[in-house]
């Protein structure tokens, strides 16, 4: 009977031991890629206690696993892999391992881990908002937008690359524009950084915003972040178009009020002067006849 119970007892001891050790190293949760302009982080939760740490292993799908030296037995909950994902068109996977803290040892040969979804820098990185300036021709017939390609986190031969260096002729810019103080929107796409718009109403002020557009990507990744809105100068509008009726009425009221105050002060001063002159004459002695 004792012999029969021994395997079961050993199994229970082994189970409890494994459960205890694994439980001291909780698995990472919500492992996610966050990438903008090829600045790529792997993030996860929760913040580890002093009893364990995290290590990140990554690889091209099907390739050998690698480790970033800054993400080994760390208490951080993110790992910057921007310079490690060198093949931009490849798909990568990554594991976040829960391990003993730096300097500590463990009897475990394999540590609990959580895998990240596949990530391809070329297809999945978000594109940040571009900057641009607006220029209206002297004859008001043409408006030109000069767009600056956003910089990336990548370098080549000591030069920081922009998104056009990466996407080349696949990169376009989508312009959203409308008349100033209007809600109706129109759209225009251009393969160039210099965007000329000639179908605008002459003398009208227009507001513009720009975003990168890469039509070869999946639909949810085609458009980059929308830029801040800029409006063209409003030189052609009349006084009554620039200022509302309320503003004009308020200005007229203030002017009339000032005129009224000036008249009132003038009248009071004149009355006081006449009164002073009259009082002065009454106080003079009568002349001898």
C-alpha positions in Angstrom: 0.0 0.0 0.0 2.9 2.4 0.8 4.5 1.6 -2.5 1.3 2.4 -4.3 0.9 5.7 -2.6 4.5 6.8 -3.3 4.1 7.9 -6.9 1.0 9.9 -6.1 2.8 11.6 -3.2 5.8 12.5 -5.4 3.4 13.9 -8.0 1.7 16.1 -5.5 5.1 17.3 -4.2 6.3 18.0 -7.7 3.1 19.8 -8.6 3.2 22.0 -5.4 6.9 22.8 -6.0 6.3 23.7 -9.7 3.2 25.8 -8.8 5.1 27.6 -6.1 8.1 28.5 -8.2 6.0 29.5 -11.2 3.8 31.5 -9.0 6.7 33.6 -7.8 7.3 34.7 -11.3 4.0 36.0 -12.8 3.7 36.1 -16.5 3.7 39.5 -18.3 0.3 40.7 -19.5 -0.9 43.0 -22.3 2.3 42.5 -24.4 2.0 45.1 -27.2 4.1 46.7 -29.9 4.0 50.5 -30.0 5.8 52.1 -32.9 5.7 55.6 -34.5 8.0 56.5 -37.4 10.0 53.3 -36.7 10.6 54.2 -33.1 9.5 50.8 -31.8 8.9 49.7 -28.2 7.6 46.4 -26.8 5.5 47.2 -23.7 3.8 45.0 -21.1 2.3 44.9 -17.6 2.6 44.8 -14.6 5.5 46.5 -12.9 7.6 43.6 -11.3 8.2 43.3 -7.6 11.7 42.9 -6.2 11.3 39.1 -6.4 11.5 38.9 -10.2 12.4 40.8 -13.4 11.7 40.7 -17.1 13.8 39.7 -20.1 12.9 40.2 -23.7 13.8 37.8 -26.5 13.0 38.6 -30.1 13.6 37.1 -33.6 12.6 37.2 -37.2 9.7 34.7 -37.5 11.5 31.3 -37.9 14.9 32.8 -36.9 17.2 32.5 -33.9 16.2 34.4 -30.8 18.2 37.4 -29.7 18.3 39.6 -26.6 18.7 43.3 -26.4 21.4 44.0 -23.7 19.2 46.7 -22.2 16.3 44.4 -21.7 17.8 41.6 -19.7 16.5 41.0 -16.1 15.2 44.5 -16.0 12.5 46.0 -13.8 11.2 48.1 -16.7 8.0 47.4 -18.6 9.1 48.4 -22.0 12.0 47.6 -24.3 13.3 49.9 -27.1 13.9 47.6 -30.1 14.1 50.4 -32.8 17.7 49.6 -33.7 17.4 45.8 -33.3 14.7 45.3 -36.0 17.1 45.9 -38.9 15.1 44.1 -41.6 12.1 46.5 -42.0 10.2 44.2 -44.3 10.4 41.1 -42.1 7.9 40.0 -39.5 9.2 39.7 -35.9 7.9 38.0 -32.8 9.0 38.6 -29.2 8.7 36.9 -25.8 8.7 38.6 -22.4 10.2 36.2 -19.9 9.7 36.4 -16.1 13.0 35.6 -14.5 14.8 36.1 -11.1 16.1 39.6 -10.5 19.7 40.4 -11.6 22.2 38.5 -9.4 19.7 35.9 -8.1 19.5 32.3 -9.1 16.7 29.8 -9.6 16.3 26.1 -10.0 14.0 26.6 -13.0 15.5 25.8 -16.4 12.6 27.4 -18.3 10.8 30.5 -17.2 7.2 31.5 -17.8 6.8 33.9 -20.7 4.2 35.8 -22.8 4.5 36.2 -26.5 3.8 39.3 -28.5 1.8 39.3 -31.8 3.8 39.5 -35.0 5.1 42.9 -36.0 6.5 44.1 -39.3 8.1 47.6 -39.1 7.4 48.5 -42.7 3.7 47.6 -42.6 2.8 48.3 -38.9 4.6 51.4 -37.7 2.4 54.4 -37.3 3.3 57.6 -39.2 3.4 60.8 -37.2 2.0 64.1 -38.1 3.9 66.1 -40.8 4.6 69.8 -40.7 3.8 72.2 -43.6 3.5 75.8 -44.5 0.9 77.6 -46.6 1.7 80.1 -49.3 -0.8 82.0 -51.4 0.3 83.5 -54.8 0.1 87.3 -55.2 -2.8 87.0 -57.7 -4.7 84.8 -55.2 -5.2 82.1 -57.9 -2.9 79.4 -56.4 -2.3 78.1 -52.9 0.8 75.9 -52.3 1.5 73.6 -49.4 5.1 72.8 -48.6 5.2 69.5 -46.6 8.2 68.3 -44.6 8.7 64.6 -44.4 8.6 63.4 -40.8 11.9 62.1 -39.5 12.3 58.4 -38.4 14.3 56.8 -35.6 16.5 55.2 -38.3 20.0 56.3 -39.4 22.1 55.4 -42.4 25.7 56.5 -42.9 25.3 59.0 -40.0 22.2 60.6 -41.5 18.8 60.4 -39.9 16.3 59.0 -42.4 12.8 60.5 -43.1 9.7 58.5 -44.1 10.3 59.2 -47.8 13.7 57.6 -47.6 11.9 54.4 -46.4 8.7 54.4 -48.4 10.0 56.1 -51.5 7.4 56.6 -54.3 4.7 54.7 -52.2 4.4 57.7 -50.0 1.7 60.2 -50.7 0.1 63.1 -48.8 -3.6 63.5 -48.3 -4.8 67.1 -47.9 -8.1 67.9 -46.1 -9.3 71.4 -46.7 -12.3 73.6 -46.2 -13.3 77.3 -46.3 -12.6 79.1 -43.1 -15.5 79.0 -40.7 -17.1 76.2 -42.8 -17.7 72.5 -42.0 -17.7 71.2 -45.6 -14.5 69.3 -46.4 -12.7 68.4 -49.6 -9.8 66.1 -50.1 -6.7 66.0 -52.4 -3.9 63.5 -52.7 -0.4 64.2 -53.9 2.8 62.2 -54.5 4.8 65.4 -54.1 5.8 67.4 -51.0 4.9 70.5 -52.9 1.1 70.5 -53.3 -0.5 73.1 -55.5 -4.2 73.8 -55.2 -5.8 75.9 -58.0 -9.5 75.2 -57.6 -10.0 77.4 -54.6 -12.3 80.4 -54.6 -10.2 83.5 -55.2 -10.0 85.8 -52.1 -11.4 83.3 -49.7 -9.5 82.0 -46.7 -9.1 78.2 -46.5 -7.9 75.9 -43.7 -5.7 72.8 -44.4 -4.5 69.7 -42.6 -2.2 67.1 -44.0 -1.4 63.4 -43.3 0.8 60.7 -44.8 -1.0 58.3 -47.1 0.5 54.9 -48.1 -2.1 53.1 -50.2 -0.2 49.8 -50.4 -0.7 49.2 -46.7 -3.7 47.6 -45.0 -6.7 50.0 -44.6 -6.2 50.6 -40.9 -2.5 51.6 -41.5 -2.8 53.6 -44.7 -3.2 57.1 -43.1 -0.8 58.7 -40.7 -1.5 61.1 -37.9 -3.4 64.3 -39.0 -1.3 67.5 -38.8 -2.3 70.6 -37.0 -4.7 72.8 -39.0 -3.3 75.9 -40.8 -5.4 78.6 -42.5 -4.4 80.9 -45.3 -4.5 84.7 -44.8 -7.9 86.4 -45.1 -6.8 89.5 -47.0 -9.6 89.6 -49.5 -12.5 89.9 -47.0 -14.4 93.1 -46.3 -14.7 94.7 -42.9 -18.2 93.3 -42.4 -17.0 89.7 -43.3 -14.1 89.9 -40.8 -16.1 91.2 -37.9 -19.5 89.9 -36.8 -22.6 92.1 -36.3 -22.2 91.8 -32.5 -18.6 93.1 -32.6 -19.5 96.0 -34.8 -22.5 96.9 -32.6 -20.3 96.8 -29.5 -17.7 99.0 -31.1 -20.3 101.6 -32.1 -21.8 101.5 -28.6 -18.4 102.2 -27.0 -17.7 105.0 -29.5 -21.1 106.7 -28.7 -20.5 106.2 -25.0 -17.1 108.0 -25.2 -18.6 110.8 -27.3 -21.4 111.2 -24.7 -18.9 111.3 -21.8 -16.8 113.9 -23.7 -19.9 116.1 -24.3 -21.1 115.7 -20.7 -17.6 116.6 -19.3 -17.4 119.6 -21.6 -20.9 120.9 -20.6 -20.1 120.5 -16.9 -16.8 122.4 -17.3 -18.5 125.2 -19.2 -21.2 125.6 -16.6 -18.7 125.7 -13.8 -16.6 128.3 -15.6 -19.6 130.5 -16.2 -20.6 130.1 -12.6 -17.1 131.0 -11.4 -17.0 134.1 -13.7 -20.5 135.2 -12.4 -19.4 134.7 -8.8 -16.3 136.8 -9.4 -18.2 139.7 -10.9 -20.7 139.7 -8.0 -17.9 140.0 -5.5 -16.4 143.1 -7.0 -17.0 146.5 -5.1 -19.3 149.1 -6.8 -17.4 151.9 -8.6 -17.8 155.5 -7.4 -19.9 157.7 -9.5 
